[in-house]
Amino acid sequence: MQFPDDDNGQLLAEIAAAGIDLNKMHQVDFFILFEQEADAEKFAKEIVSDALVQNAELEKCKDTGVWEVITQVQMVPEHTLLGQAEQYIESIANSFNGYGDGWGLMDGDEA
């Protein structure tokens, strides 16, 4: 299987090399960071009302003190779809002063 030469393509290649079937549905976690807890909470409430996202978990990073919302999407992790989902979720996060920090598979790695 060939993957585009970018960060998402590289991670998909690594996940495929680890033996994970990328043609099946997986839970993909998109990581969104916030400086303020209130912004993170507002985003988490907003994003779970979206049909794309199944769940959102709010955590505080012990090392940095930054708030992280992990948004979970059930999808086939195809390169183009991943990029579109990542951009879509980040566009909503931006309106709450949040920014994307990559994605990962529950049974794979993180980008």
Secondary structure, DSSP 8 states (H G I E B T S, - for coil): ----SSHHHHHHHHHHHTT--TTS-EEEEEEEEESSHHHHHHHHHHHTTSTT-SEEEEEE-TTT--EEEEEEEEE---HHHHHHHHHHHHHHHHTTTEEEEEEEETTS-B-
